[in-house]
């Protein structure tokens, strides 16, 4: 069943240049992180009073906590479970965009397919927020998954089960993170005070950090692969 679904998703790859370009852009992950930045910072800049601003900051810290912890849990799971080959390496007849080799498509990615880091990153913040702000959380969750999941199936980079496990990880972590909101209230108050007293420098730092994440946070920049390799070495000694 998984093989048939992968072949169906991959059918247009290599023969539809526009779709190939679009999926390549989505696969980089930077469009998702830009979307995440706009969804979190945009409403913050429109908050009308300090109470509203600090409430939003607390909820955004929960979403950030869910994202970070989900990413860590995903890498631990990848290190603990046996290495799973990606569809692109084991299924014959899969297509690649623009004549690129499978090795080129896998460059910078973790050695194992399970779980899908794209799915974990795409869904974590939304699952963290959905328990606190249902509409914003649903918007962030659906937007993140739409931006991150299709390319990994289209290019044969992950199995559907990898995606399912990724959703499970970020759903559980997001729910747990929402229970820890009270831990985010004090940092949110500190940030709110700083934004009120020094708005320009603070927003400058936030935007600079967001730009750094957009630049280096992509799923195949090598960061996730390096983290997985280190954890596997610590856990398995090889």
Buried (B, 14 or more C-beta within 10 A) or exposed (E): EEEEEBBEBBEEBBEEEEBBEBBBEBBBBBBBBBBBBEBBBEBBEEBEEEEBBBBBBBBBBBBBBBBBBBBBBBBBBBBEEEBBEBBBBEBEEBBBBEEBEBEEBBEBBBBBBBBBBBBBBBBBBBBBBBBBBEEBBEBBBEBBBEBBBBBBBBBBBBBBBBBEBBBBBBBBBBBBBBEBBEEBBEEBBEBBBEBEEEEEEBBEEBEEEBEEBBEEBBBBBBBBBEBBBEBBEEEEEE
